[in-house]
Amino acid sequence: MNQARTGTLFLFLSVHVPGLGVKTYGELGLEMLREEAADIWCHWAGQAV
């Protein structure tokens, strides 16, 4: 229970990212997932064509 709360707080901690400004770890995680999903999608689409 305590671990989950710590994890949630961690997502809302802000970090200054060069070129992007201030982001929370949660936002950064979502962006990384989005980019990874796009890479995987392009990879599969490339194989299908």
N, C-alpha and C positions, 0 to 999 in steps of 0.2 A: 504493500500500500504506500509506504513512504517512498519507495523507489519510483513508483509511477508519478507521484507528486513532484519529485525532483526532476524527472524526465520532462514533465509538462512545463515546469519553470524554465528548464534549459531551452526549450523551444522558443520561449519568449524573450530570452536574453538577446540583447542587441549586440551586433558586432559591426565594426566599420570595415566595409569591403572596398578596396581601391577600385575606382571606376563606377561603383554602384551606389556608394553612400552607405547609410546605416540600414542594415537589414537584421531581422531576427533569424535565429538559427532555423526556426520553422519555415520561414520563407525561403531561405537558402536550400533547405532540404527539398522543398517542393520544386524549386527551379532545377535542382540537380536531377530529380526524378523525371521531370518533364523533358529535359535534354536527353537523358538516357533512353526514355521511351521513344523519343523522336529518332534517335540513332538506331534503336532496335527496329522501329517501324521502317525506316529507310533501308536497313539491311534486308529485312524480309521482303519489302516491296521490290528491291533490286533483284533478289533471287527469283521472285515470282515472274518478273518480266523477262 
